[in-house]
Amino acid sequence: MARKKTPIDFEQSLAELQAVVERLENGELSLEDSLAAFEHGISLTRDCQGALAQAEQKVQILLERDGQLREQPFDPEPEA
């Protein structure tokens, strides 16, 4: 039976990805460790991209009315 993939914590994955990038940029890792860190970074990137795609789909579903998608400008600071 296939296991259901648990949802990722986007913020935690992003923070871990930033730490991986910092370790790689320092240049103090061996080639083998650098490759392993790079591989882990690619995996984290894919997980984050998937989470963002899911969030975008949810937003589109929430904005859909009467079978038509209505685009609305994003205003991060709504007026009171």
PDB file with SEQRES, HELIX, SHEET and CRYST1 records, atoms N, CA, C and O in Angstrom:
SEQRES   1 A   80  MET ALA ARG LYS LYS THR PRO ILE ASP PHE GLU GLN SER          
SEQRES   2 A   80  LEU ALA GLU LEU GLN ALA VAL VAL GLU ARG LEU GLU ASN          
SEQRES   3 A   80  GLY GLU LEU SER LEU GLU ASP SER LEU ALA ALA PHE GLU          
SEQRES   4 A   80  HIS GLY ILE SER LEU THR ARG ASP CYS GLN GLY ALA LEU          
SEQRES   5 A   80  ALA GLN ALA GLU GLN LYS VAL GLN ILE LEU LEU GLU ARG          
SEQRES   6 A   80  ASP GLY GLN LEU ARG GLU GLN PRO PHE ASP PRO GLU PRO          
SEQRES   7 A   80  GLU ALA                                                      
HELIX    1 AA1 PHE A   10  ASN A   26  1                                  17    
HELIX    2 AA2 LEU A   31  LEU A   63  1                                  33    
CRYST1    1.000    1.000    1.000  90.00  90.00  90.00 P 1           1          
ATOM      1  N   MET A   1       0.846  -1.171   0.000  1.00  0.00           N  
ATOM      2  CA  MET A   1       0.000   0.000   0.000  1.00  0.00           C  
ATOM      3  C   MET A   1       0.896   1.240   0.000  1.00  0.00           C  
ATOM      4  O   MET A   1       1.863   1.313   0.758  1.00  0.00           O  
ATOM      5  N   ALA A   2       0.566   2.219  -0.859  1.00  0.00           N  
ATOM      6  CA  ALA A   2       1.361   3.434  -0.957  1.00  0.00           C  
ATOM      7  C   ALA A   2       1.117   4.317   0.260  1.00  0.00           C  
ATOM      8  O   ALA A   2      -0.010   4.465   0.733  1.00  0.00           O  
ATOM      9  N   ARG A   3       2.200   4.895   0.747  1.00  0.00           N  
ATOM     10  CA  ARG A   3       2.071   5.811   1.878  1.00  0.00           C  
ATOM     11  C   ARG A   3       1.682   7.182   1.369  1.00  0.00           C  
ATOM     12  O   ARG A   3       2.160   7.630   0.327  1.00  0.00           O  
ATOM     13  N   LYS A   4       0.821   7.837   2.105  1.00  0.00           N  
ATOM     14  CA  LYS A   4       0.430   9.193   1.764  1.00  0.00           C  
ATOM     15  C   LYS A   4       1.534  10.138   2.232  1.00  0.00           C  
ATOM     16  O   LYS A   4       1.982  10.076   3.377  1.00  0.00           O  
ATOM     17  N   LYS A   5       1.964  11.015   1.319  1.00  0.00           N  
ATOM     18  CA  LYS A   5       3.019  11.961   1.661  1.00  0.00           C  
ATOM     19  C   LYS A   5       2.467  13.009   2.617  1.00  0.00           C  
ATOM     20  O   LYS A   5       1.419  13.604   2.364  1.00  0.00           O  
ATOM     21  N   THR A   6       3.176  13.228   3.711  1.00  0.00           N  
ATOM     22  CA  THR A   6       2.730  14.214   4.693  1.00  0.00           C  
ATOM     23  C   THR A   6       3.000  15.613   4.151  1.00  0.00           C  
ATOM     24  O   THR A   6       4.006  15.832   3.476  1.00  0.00           O  
ATOM     25  N   PRO A   7       2.113  16.557   4.438  1.00  0.00           N  
ATOM     26  CA  PRO A   7       2.325  17.918   3.946  1.00  0.00           C  
ATOM     27  C   PRO A   7       3.567  18.529   4.591  1.00  0.00           C  
ATOM     28  O   PRO A   7       3.874  18.284   5.758  1.00  0.00           O  
ATOM     29  N   ILE A   8       4.259  19.322   3.801  1.00  0.00           N  
ATOM     30  CA  ILE A   8       5.479  19.936   4.334  1.00  0.00           C  
ATOM     31  C   ILE A   8       5.140  21.244   5.028  1.00  0.00           C  
ATOM     32  O   ILE A   8       4.125  21.877   4.736  1.00  0.00           O  
ATOM     33  N   ASP A   9       5.986  21.629   5.932  1.00  0.00           N  
ATOM     34  CA  ASP A   9       5.903  22.937   6.557  1.00  0.00           C  
ATOM     35  C   ASP A   9       6.751  23.864   5.682  1.00  0.00           C  
ATOM     36  O   ASP A   9       7.981  23.817   5.721  1.00  0.00           O  
ATOM     37  N   PHE A  10       6.080  24.703   4.897  1.00  0.00           N  
ATOM     38  CA  PHE A  10       6.771  25.535   3.912  1.00  0.00           C  
ATOM     39  C   PHE A  10       7.856  26.395   4.556  1.00  0.00           C  
ATOM     40  O   PHE A  10       8.986  26.440   4.070  1.00  0.00           O  
ATOM     41  N   GLU A  11       7.519  27.069   5.635  1.00  0.00           N  
ATOM     42  CA  GLU A  11       8.487  27.969   6.272  1.00  0.00           C  
ATOM     43  C   GLU A  11       9.704  27.203   6.795  1.00  0.00           C  
ATOM     44  O   GLU A  11      10.835  27.676   6.686  1.00  0.00           O  
ATOM     45  N   GLN A  12       9.468  26.034   7.354  1.00  0.00           N  
ATOM     46  CA  GLN A  12      10.576  25.225   7.868  1.00  0.00           C  
ATOM     47  C   GLN A  12      11.465  24.748   6.711  1.00  0.00           C  
ATOM     48  O   GLN A  12      12.692  24.778   6.810  1.00  0.00           O  
ATOM     49  N   SER A  13      10.836  24.312   5.620  1.00  0.00           N  
ATOM     50  CA  SER A  13      11.606  23.855   4.464  1.00  0.00           C  
ATOM     51  C   SER A  13      12.401  24.991   3.846  1.00  0.00           C  
ATOM     52  O   SER A  13      13.546  24.800   3.437  1.00  0.00           O  
ATOM     53  N   LEU A  14      11.800  26.172   3.775  1.00  0.00           N  
ATOM     54  CA  LEU A  14      12.497  27.325   3.211  1.00  0.00           C  
ATOM     55  C   LEU A  14      13.693  27.712   4.078  1.00  0.00           C  
ATOM     56  O   LEU A  14      14.764  28.025   3.559  1.00  0.00           O  
ATOM     57  N   ALA A  15      13.511  27.689   5.391  1.00  0.00           N  
ATOM     58  CA  ALA A  15      14.616  28.007   6.297  1.00  0.00           C  
ATOM     59  C   ALA A  15      15.741  26.976   6.157  1.00  0.00           C  
ATOM     60  O   ALA A  15      16.920  27.329   6.174  1.00  0.00           O  
ATOM     61  N   GLU A  16      15.371  25.713   6.019  1.00  0.00           N  
ATOM     62  CA  GLU A  16      16.374  24.659   5.847  1.00  0.00           C  
ATOM     63  C   GLU A  16      17.106  24.842   4.518  1.00  0.00           C  
ATOM     64  O   GLU A  16      18.317  24.637   4.438  1.00  0.00           O  
ATOM     65  N   LEU A  17      16.369  25.227   3.481  1.00  0.00           N  
ATOM     66  CA  LEU A  17      16.989  25.473   2.178  1.00  0.00           C  
ATOM     67  C   LEU A  17      17.982  26.628   2.265  1.00  0.00           C  
ATOM     68  O   LEU A  17      19.067  26.558   1.687  1.00  0.00           O  
ATOM     69  N   GLN A  18      17.621  27.678   2.976  1.00  0.00           N  
ATOM     70  CA  GLN A  18      18.534  28.810   3.147  1.00  0.00           C  
ATOM     71  C   GLN A  18      19.801  28.385   3.883  1.00  0.00           C  
ATOM     72  O   GLN A  18      20.894  28.850   3.558  1.00  0.00           O  
ATOM     73  N   ALA A  19      19.661  27.508   4.871  1.00  0.00           N  
ATOM     74  CA  ALA A  19      20.828  27.012   5.607  1.00  0.00           C  
ATOM     75  C   ALA A  19      21.726  26.181   4.687  1.00  0.00           C  
ATOM     76  O   ALA A  19      22.951  26.274   4.768  1.00  0.00           O  
ATOM     77  N   VAL A  20      21.126  25.379   3.823  1.00  0.00           N  
ATOM     78  CA  VAL A  20      21.899  24.563   2.878  1.00  0.00           C  
ATOM     79  C   VAL A  20      22.680  25.479   1.939  1.00  0.00           C  
ATOM     80  O   VAL A  20      23.862  25.249   1.682  1.00  0.00           O  
ATOM     81  N   VAL A  21      22.021  26.509   1.433  1.00  0.00           N  
ATOM     82  CA  VAL A  21      22.689  27.451   0.522  1.00  0.00           C  
ATOM     83  C   VAL A  21      23.865  28.124   1.225  1.00  0.00           C  
ATOM     84  O   VAL A  21      24.936  28.266   0.634  1.00  0.00           O  
ATOM     85  N   GLU A  22      23.684  28.537   2.468  1.00  0.00           N  
ATOM     86  CA  GLU A  22      24.770  29.172   3.219  1.00  0.00           C  
ATOM     87  C   GLU A  22      25.954  28.223   3.381  1.00  0.00           C  
ATOM     88  O   GLU A  22      27.107  28.623   3.224  1.00  0.00           O  
ATOM     89  N   ARG A  23      25.653  26.953   3.698  1.00  0.00           N  
ATOM     90  CA  ARG A  23      26.732  25.968   3.854  1.00  0.00           C  
ATOM     91  C   ARG A  23      27.493  25.789   2.543  1.00  0.00           C  
ATOM     92  O   ARG A  23      28.719  25.682   2.534  1.00  0.00           O  
ATOM     93  N   LEU A  24      26.751  25.758   1.437  1.00  0.00           N  
ATOM     94  CA  LEU A  24      27.403  25.594   0.134  1.00  0.00           C  
ATOM     95  C   LEU A  24      28.227  26.831  -0.231  1.00  0.00           C  
ATOM     96  O   LEU A  24      29.318  26.709  -0.787  1.00  0.00           O  
ATOM     97  N   GLU A  25      27.712  28.002   0.076  1.00  0.00           N  
ATOM     98  CA  GLU A  25      28.414  29.237  -0.250  1.00  0.00           C  
ATOM     99  C   GLU A  25      29.689  29.414   0.560  1.00  0.00           C  
ATOM    100  O   GLU A  25      30.633  30.054   0.096  1.00  0.00           O  
ATOM    101  N   ASN A  26      29.727  28.856   1.764  1.00  0.00           N  
ATOM    102  CA  ASN A  26      30.929  28.962   2.599  1.00  0.00           C  
ATOM    103  C   ASN A  26      32.118  28.267   1.958  1.00  0.00           C  
ATOM    104  O   ASN A  26      33.263  28.662   2.182  1.00  0.00           O  
ATOM    105  N   GLY A  27      31.860  27.238   1.165  1.00  0.00           N  
ATOM    106  CA  GLY A  27      32.935  26.542   0.469  1.00  0.00           C  
ATOM    107  C   GLY A  27      33.794  25.663   1.348  1.00  0.00           C  
ATOM    108  O   GLY A  27      34.882  25.259   0.937  1.00  0.00           O  
ATOM    109  N   GLU A  28      33.336  25.357   2.542  1.00  0.00           N  
ATOM    110  CA  GLU A  28      34.144  24.559   3.464  1.00  0.00           C  
ATOM    111  C   GLU A  28      33.772  23.080   3.440  1.00  0.00           C  
ATOM    112  O   GLU A  28      34.380  22.282   4.153  1.00  0.00           O  
ATOM    113  N   LEU A  29      32.776  22.701   2.625  1.00  0.00           N  
ATOM    114  CA  LEU A  29      32.359  21.300   2.551  1.00  0.00           C  
ATOM    115  C   LEU A  29      33.223  20.551   1.550  1.00  0.00           C  
ATOM    116  O   LEU A  29      33.719  21.123   0.579  1.00  0.00           O  
ATOM    117  N   SER A  30      33.391  19.278   1.805  1.00  0.00           N  
ATOM    118  CA  SER A  30      34.093  18.439   0.834  1.00  0.00           C  
ATOM    119  C   SER A  30      33.212  18.298  -0.402  1.00  0.00           C  
ATOM    120  O   SER A  30      32.030  18.643  -0.374  1.00  0.00           O  
ATOM    121  N   LEU A  31      33.786  17.793  -1.475  1.00  0.00           N  
ATOM    122  CA  LEU A  31      33.016  17.613  -2.702  1.00  0.00           C  
ATOM    123  C   LEU A  31      31.831  16.688  -2.459  1.00  0.00           C  
ATOM    124  O   LEU A  31      30.720  16.964  -2.913  1.00  0.00           O  
ATOM    125  N   GLU A  32      32.065  15.600  -1.749  1.00  0.00           N  
ATOM    126  CA  GLU A  32      30.996  14.636  -1.467  1.00  0.00           C  
ATOM    127  C   GLU A  32      29.891  15.269  -0.619  1.00  0.00           C  
ATOM    128  O   GLU A  32      28.706  15.078  -0.893  1.00  0.00           O  
ATOM    129  N   ASP A  33      30.282  16.016   0.402  1.00  0.00           N  
ATOM    130  CA  ASP A  33      29.298  16.690   1.251  1.00  0.00           C  
ATOM    131  C   ASP A  33      28.555  17.784   0.482  1.00  0.00           C  
ATOM    132  O   ASP A  33      27.362  17.998   0.695  1.00  0.00           O  
ATOM    133  N   SER A  34      29.266  18.474  -0.414  1.00  0.00           N  
ATOM    134  CA  SER A  34      28.635  19.503  -1.234  1.00  0.00           C  
ATOM    135  C   SER A  34      27.580  18.893  -2.150  1.00  0.00           C  
ATOM    136  O   SER A  34      26.489  19.443  -2.300  1.00  0.00           O  
ATOM    137  N   LEU A  35      27.902  17.770  -2.756  1.00  0.00           N  
ATOM    138  CA  LEU A  35      26.939  17.111  -3.633  1.00  0.00           C  
ATOM    139  C   LEU A  35      25.714  16.634  -2.859  1.00  0.00           C  
ATOM    140  O   LEU A  35      24.586  16.747  -3.340  1.00  0.00           O  
ATOM    141  N   ALA A  36      25.936  16.104  -1.669  1.00  0.00           N  
ATOM    142  CA  ALA A  36      24.815  15.650  -0.838  1.00  0.00           C  
ATOM    143  C   ALA A  36      23.949  16.841  -0.419  1.00  0.00           C  
ATOM    144  O   ALA A  36      22.721  16.756  -0.434  1.00  0.00           O  
ATOM    145  N   ALA A  37      24.589  17.946  -0.048  1.00  0.00           N  
ATOM    146  CA  ALA A  37      23.843  19.140   0.346  1.00  0.00           C  
ATOM    147  C   ALA A  37      23.069  19.705  -0.846  1.00  0.00           C  
ATOM    148  O   ALA A  37      21.924  20.133  -0.704  1.00  0.00           O  
ATOM    149  N   PHE A  38      23.704  19.702  -2.019  1.00  0.00           N  
ATOM    150  CA  PHE A  38      23.032  20.184  -3.227  1.00  0.00           C  
ATOM    151  C   PHE A  38      21.812  19.324  -3.542  1.00  0.00           C  
ATOM    152  O   PHE A  38      20.747  19.849  -3.867  1.00  0.00           O  
ATOM    153  N   GLU A  39      21.962  18.017  -3.447  1.00  0.00           N  
ATOM    154  CA  GLU A  39      20.852  17.100  -3.704  1.00  0.00           C  
ATOM    155  C   GLU A  39      19.703  17.359  -2.724  1.00  0.00           C  
ATOM    156  O   GLU A  39      18.535  17.369  -3.114  1.00  0.00           O  
ATOM    157  N   HIS A  40      20.042  17.566  -1.466  1.00  0.00           N  
ATOM    158  CA  HIS A  40      19.016  17.858  -0.454  1.00  0.00           C  
ATOM    159  C   HIS A  40      18.347  19.204  -0.761  1.00  0.00           C  
ATOM    160  O   HIS A  40      17.135  19.347  -0.600  1.00  0.00           O  
ATOM    161  N   GLY A  41      19.132  20.180  -1.199  1.00  0.00           N  
ATOM    162  CA  GLY A  41      18.592  21.487  -1.555  1.00  0.00           C  
ATOM    163  C   GLY A  41      17.614  21.396  -2.722  1.00  0.00           C  
ATOM    164  O   GLY A  41      16.580  22.065  -2.725  1.00  0.00           O  
ATOM    165  N   ILE A  42      17.941  20.570  -3.712  1.00  0.00           N  
ATOM    166  CA  ILE A  42      17.039  20.375  -4.854  1.00  0.00           C  
ATOM    167  C   ILE A  42      15.723  19.766  -4.376  1.00  0.00           C  
ATOM    168  O   ILE A  42      14.650  20.174  -4.819  1.00  0.00           O  
ATOM    169  N   SER A  43      15.806  18.798  -3.481  1.00  0.00           N  
ATOM    170  CA  SER A  43      14.597  18.165  -2.937  1.00  0.00           C  
ATOM    171  C   SER A  43      13.742  19.184  -2.181  1.00  0.00           C  
ATOM    172  O   SER A  43      12.521  19.216  -2.336  1.00  0.00           O  
ATOM    173  N   LEU A  44      14.382  20.003  -1.374  1.00  0.00           N  
ATOM    174  CA  LEU A  44      13.656  21.041  -0.635  1.00  0.00           C  
ATOM    175  C   LEU A  44      13.013  22.049  -1.593  1.00  0.00           C  
ATOM    176  O   LEU A  44      11.883  22.487  -1.374  1.00  0.00           O  
ATOM    177  N   THR A  45      13.733  22.410  -2.645  1.00  0.00           N  
ATOM    178  CA  THR A  45      13.202  23.350  -3.633  1.00  0.00           C  
ATOM    179  C   THR A  45      11.945  22.785  -4.279  1.00  0.00           C  
ATOM    180  O   THR A  45      10.949  23.492  -4.432  1.00  0.00           O  
ATOM    181  N   ARG A  46      11.993  21.520  -4.656  1.00  0.00           N  
ATOM    182  CA  ARG A  46      10.823  20.887  -5.280  1.00  0.00           C  
ATOM    183  C   ARG A  46       9.645  20.829  -4.310  1.00  0.00           C  
ATOM    184  O   ARG A  46       8.500  21.051  -4.703  1.00  0.00           O  
ATOM    185  N   ASP A  47       9.927  20.531  -3.048  1.00  0.00           N  
ATOM    186  CA  ASP A  47       8.861  20.497  -2.043  1.00  0.00           C  
ATOM    187  C   ASP A  47       8.221  21.878  -1.892  1.00  0.00           C  
ATOM    188  O   ASP A  47       6.998  21.998  -1.832  1.00  0.00           O  
ATOM    189  N   CYS A  48       9.057  22.918  -1.831  1.00  0.00           N  
ATOM    190  CA  CYS A  48       8.545  24.280  -1.683  1.00  0.00           C  
ATOM    191  C   CYS A  48       7.739  24.698  -2.910  1.00  0.00           C  
ATOM    192  O   CYS A  48       6.685  25.321  -2.777  1.00  0.00           O  
ATOM    193  N   GLN A  49       8.223  24.361  -4.088  1.00  0.00           N  
ATOM    194  CA  GLN A  49       7.490  24.690  -5.313  1.00  0.00           C  
ATOM    195  C   GLN A  49       6.140  23.992  -5.340  1.00  0.00           C  
ATOM    196  O   GLN A  49       5.146  24.577  -5.769  1.00  0.00           O  
ATOM    197  N   GLY A  50       6.100  22.746  -4.884  1.00  0.00           N  
ATOM    198  CA  GLY A  50       4.842  22.014  -4.828  1.00  0.00           C  
ATOM    199  C   GLY A  50       3.865  22.650  -3.855  1.00  0.00           C  
ATOM    200  O   GLY A  50       2.671  22.751  -4.138  1.00  0.00           O  
ATOM    201  N   ALA A  51       4.374  23.079  -2.707  1.00  0.00           N  
ATOM    202  CA  ALA A  51       3.517  23.724  -1.706  1.00  0.00           C  
ATOM    203  C   ALA A  51       2.967  25.038  -2.247  1.00  0.00           C  
ATOM    204  O   ALA A  51       1.802  25.364  -2.016  1.00  0.00           O  
ATOM    205  N   LEU A  52       3.796  25.798  -2.968  1.00  0.00           N  
ATOM    206  CA  LEU A  52       3.337  27.055  -3.554  1.00  0.00           C  
ATOM    207  C   LEU A  52       2.289  26.803  -4.639  1.00  0.00           C  
ATOM    208  O   LEU A  52       1.316  27.549  -4.745  1.00  0.00           O  
ATOM    209  N   ALA A  53       2.482  25.773  -5.430  1.00  0.00           N  
ATOM    210  CA  ALA A  53       1.505  25.439  -6.471  1.00  0.00           C  
ATOM    211  C   ALA A  53       0.165  25.049  -5.854  1.00  0.00           C  
ATOM    212  O   ALA A  53      -0.890  25.437  -6.357  1.00  0.00           O  
ATOM    213  N   GLN A  54       0.205  24.284  -4.767  1.00  0.00           N  
ATOM    214  CA  GLN A  54      -1.033  23.908  -4.076  1.00  0.00           C  
ATOM    215  C   GLN A  54      -1.738  25.141  -3.512  1.00  0.00           C  
ATOM    216  O   GLN A  54      -2.961  25.256  -3.595  1.00  0.00           O  
ATOM    217  N   ALA A  55      -0.971  26.050  -2.945  1.00  0.00           N  
ATOM    218  CA  ALA A  55      -1.559  27.270  -2.391  1.00  0.00           C  
ATOM    219  C   ALA A  55      -2.206  28.094  -3.500  1.00  0.00           C  
ATOM    220  O   ALA A  55      -3.289  28.649  -3.315  1.00  0.00           O  
ATOM    221  N   GLU A  56      -1.545  28.171  -4.647  1.00  0.00           N  
ATOM    222  CA  GLU A  56      -2.100  28.918  -5.770  1.00  0.00           C  
ATOM    223  C   GLU A  56      -3.406  28.290  -6.254  1.00  0.00           C  
ATOM    224  O   GLU A  56      -4.351  29.004  -6.590  1.00  0.00           O  
ATOM    225  N   GLN A  57      -3.464  26.962  -6.289  1.00  0.00           N  
ATOM    226  CA  GLN A  57      -4.684  26.277  -6.698  1.00  0.00           C  
ATOM    227  C   GLN A  57      -5.818  26.565  -5.718  1.00  0.00           C  
ATOM    228  O   GLN A  57      -6.956  26.785  -6.133  1.00  0.00           O  
ATOM    229  N   LYS A  58      -5.518  26.566  -4.437  1.00  0.00           N  
ATOM    230  CA  LYS A  58      -6.543  26.861  -3.434  1.00  0.00           C  
ATOM    231  C   LYS A  58      -7.082  28.275  -3.592  1.00  0.00           C  
ATOM    232  O   LYS A  58      -8.284  28.507  -3.465  1.00  0.00           O  
ATOM    233  N   VAL A  59      -6.179  29.225  -3.871  1.00  0.00           N  
ATOM    234  CA  VAL A  59      -6.604  30.610  -4.069  1.00  0.00           C  
ATOM    235  C   VAL A  59      -7.501  30.705  -5.292  1.00  0.00           C  
ATOM    236  O   VAL A  59      -8.517  31.400  -5.256  1.00  0.00           O  
ATOM    237  N   GLN A  60      -7.149  30.024  -6.371  1.00  0.00           N  
ATOM    238  CA  GLN A  60      -7.974  30.049  -7.572  1.00  0.00           C  
ATOM    239  C   GLN A  60      -9.353  29.466  -7.306  1.00  0.00           C  
ATOM    240  O   GLN A  60     -10.353  29.995  -7.792  1.00  0.00           O  
ATOM    241  N   ILE A  61      -9.417  28.388  -6.545  1.00  0.00           N  
ATOM    242  CA  ILE A  61     -10.704  27.781  -6.208  1.00  0.00           C  
ATOM    243  C   ILE A  61     -11.541  28.756  -5.383  1.00  0.00           C  
ATOM    244  O   ILE A  61     -12.745  28.880  -5.604  1.00  0.00           O  
ATOM    245  N   LEU A  62     -10.914  29.439  -4.443  1.00  0.00           N  
ATOM    246  CA  LEU A  62     -11.639  30.377  -3.599  1.00  0.00           C  
ATOM    247  C   LEU A  62     -12.153  31.584  -4.381  1.00  0.00           C  
ATOM    248  O   LEU A  62     -13.184  32.156  -4.027  1.00  0.00           O  
ATOM    249  N   LEU A  63     -11.445  31.973  -5.436  1.00  0.00           N  
ATOM    250  CA  LEU A  63     -11.850  33.127  -6.220  1.00  0.00           C  
ATOM    251  C   LEU A  63     -12.875  32.773  -7.302  1.00  0.00           C  
ATOM    252  O   LEU A  63     -13.487  33.658  -7.899  1.00  0.00           O  
ATOM    253  N   GLU A  64     -13.055  31.479  -7.547  1.00  0.00           N  
ATOM    254  CA  GLU A  64     -13.960  31.060  -8.614  1.00  0.00           C  
ATOM    255  C   GLU A  64     -15.411  31.280  -8.183  1.00  0.00           C  
ATOM    256  O   GLU A  64     -15.828  30.866  -7.102  1.00  0.00           O  
ATOM    257  N   ARG A  65     -16.153  31.933  -9.049  1.00  0.00           N  
ATOM    258  CA  ARG A  65     -17.567  32.193  -8.784  1.00  0.00           C  
ATOM    259  C   ARG A  65     -18.357  31.880 -10.049  1.00  0.00           C  
ATOM    260  O   ARG A  65     -17.952  32.279 -11.141  1.00  0.00           O  
ATOM    261  N   ASP A  66     -19.453  31.187  -9.921  1.00  0.00           N  
ATOM    262  CA  ASP A  66     -20.337  30.875 -11.039  1.00  0.00           C  
ATOM    263  C   ASP A  66     -19.599  30.238 -12.207  1.00  0.00           C  
ATOM    264  O   ASP A  66     -19.917  30.506 -13.365  1.00  0.00           O  
ATOM    265  N   GLY A  67     -18.621  29.402 -11.911  1.00  0.00           N  
ATOM    266  CA  GLY A  67     -17.896  28.694 -12.961  1.00  0.00           C  
ATOM    267  C   GLY A  67     -16.868  29.529 -13.694  1.00  0.00           C  
ATOM    268  O   GLY A  67     -16.229  29.031 -14.620  1.00  0.00           O  
ATOM    269  N   GLN A  68     -16.688  30.772 -13.315  1.00  0.00           N  
ATOM    270  CA  GLN A  68     -15.702  31.614 -13.971  1.00  0.00           C  
ATOM    271  C   GLN A  68     -14.715  32.149 -12.941  1.00  0.00           C  
ATOM    272  O   GLN A  68     -15.083  32.531 -11.830  1.00  0.00           O  
ATOM    273  N   LEU A  69     -13.482  32.164 -13.337  1.00  0.00           N  
ATOM    274  CA  LEU A  69     -12.436  32.672 -12.454  1.00  0.00           C  
ATOM    275  C   LEU A  69     -12.383  34.177 -12.583  1.00  0.00           C  
ATOM    276  O   LEU A  69     -12.251  34.712 -13.684  1.00  0.00           O  
ATOM    277  N   ARG A  70     -12.486  34.849 -11.471  1.00  0.00           N  
ATOM    278  CA  ARG A  70     -12.403  36.307 -11.453  1.00  0.00           C  
ATOM    279  C   ARG A  70     -11.068  36.701 -10.834  1.00  0.00           C  
ATOM    280  O   ARG A  70     -10.813  36.456  -9.655  1.00  0.00           O  
ATOM    281  N   GLU A  71     -10.239  37.303 -11.640  1.00  0.00           N  
ATOM    282  CA  GLU A  71      -8.957  37.761 -11.108  1.00  0.00           C  
ATOM    283  C   GLU A  71      -9.177  39.041 -10.328  1.00  0.00           C  
ATOM    284  O   GLU A  71      -9.906  39.936 -10.756  1.00  0.00           O  
ATOM    285  N   GLN A  72      -8.531  39.109  -9.173  1.00  0.00           N  
ATOM    286  CA  GLN A  72      -8.631  40.279  -8.334  1.00  0.00           C  
ATOM    287  C   GLN A  72      -7.228  40.715  -7.957  1.00  0.00           C  
ATOM    288  O   GLN A  72      -6.383  39.870  -7.662  1.00  0.00           O  
ATOM    289  N   PRO A  73      -6.962  42.002  -7.960  1.00  0.00           N  
ATOM    290  CA  PRO A  73      -5.624  42.450  -7.571  1.00  0.00           C  
ATOM    291  C   PRO A  73      -5.367  42.148  -6.103  1.00  0.00           C  
ATOM    292  O   PRO A  73      -6.262  42.229  -5.262  1.00  0.00           O  
ATOM    293  N   PHE A  74      -4.142  41.804  -5.826  1.00  0.00           N  
ATOM    294  CA  PHE A  74      -3.751  41.509  -4.453  1.00  0.00           C  
ATOM    295  C   PHE A  74      -3.377  42.802  -3.758  1.00  0.00           C  
ATOM    296  O   PHE A  74      -2.519  43.546  -4.232  1.00  0.00           O  
ATOM    297  N   ASP A  75      -4.013  43.064  -2.649  1.00  0.00           N  
ATOM    298  CA  ASP A  75      -3.716  44.239  -1.843  1.00  0.00           C  
ATOM    299  C   ASP A  75      -3.277  43.762  -0.467  1.00  0.00           C  
ATOM    300  O   ASP A  75      -4.124  43.405   0.352  1.00  0.00           O  
ATOM    301  N   PRO A  76      -1.964  43.745  -0.187  1.00  0.00           N  
ATOM    302  CA  PRO A  76      -1.498  43.217   1.101  1.00  0.00           C  
ATOM    303  C   PRO A  76      -1.928  44.061   2.293  1.00  0.00           C  
ATOM    304  O   PRO A  76      -1.937  43.577   3.425  1.00  0.00           O  
ATOM    305  N   GLU A  77      -2.282  45.316   2.049  1.00  0.00           N  
ATOM    306  CA  GLU A  77      -2.704  46.191   3.137  1.00  0.00           C  
ATOM    307  C   GLU A  77      -4.090  46.739   2.825  1.00  0.00           C  
ATOM    308  O   GLU A  77      -4.213  47.839   2.287  1.00  0.00           O  
ATOM    309  N   PRO A  78      -5.147  45.975   3.162  1.00  0.00           N  
ATOM    310  CA  PRO A  78      -6.483  46.467   2.875  1.00  0.00           C  
ATOM    311  C   PRO A  78      -6.777  47.731   3.668  1.00  0.00           C  
ATOM    312  O   PRO A  78      -6.356  47.893   4.814  1.00  0.00           O  
ATOM    313  N   GLU A  79      -7.511  48.613   3.019  1.00  0.00           N  
ATOM    314  CA  GLU A  79      -7.847  49.874   3.682  1.00  0.00           C  
ATOM    315  C   GLU A  79      -8.930  49.642   4.717  1.00  0.00           C  
ATOM    316  O   GLU A  79      -9.865  48.877   4.481  1.00  0.00           O  
ATOM    317  N   ALA A  80      -8.809  50.296   5.860  1.00  0.00           N  
ATOM    318  CA  ALA A  80      -9.768  50.110   6.956  1.00  0.00           C  
ATOM    319  C   ALA A  80     -11.003  50.947   6.764  1.00  0.00           C  
ATOM    320  O   ALA A  80     -11.910  50.909   7.595  1.00  0.00           O  
TER     321      ALA A  80                                                      
END                                                                             
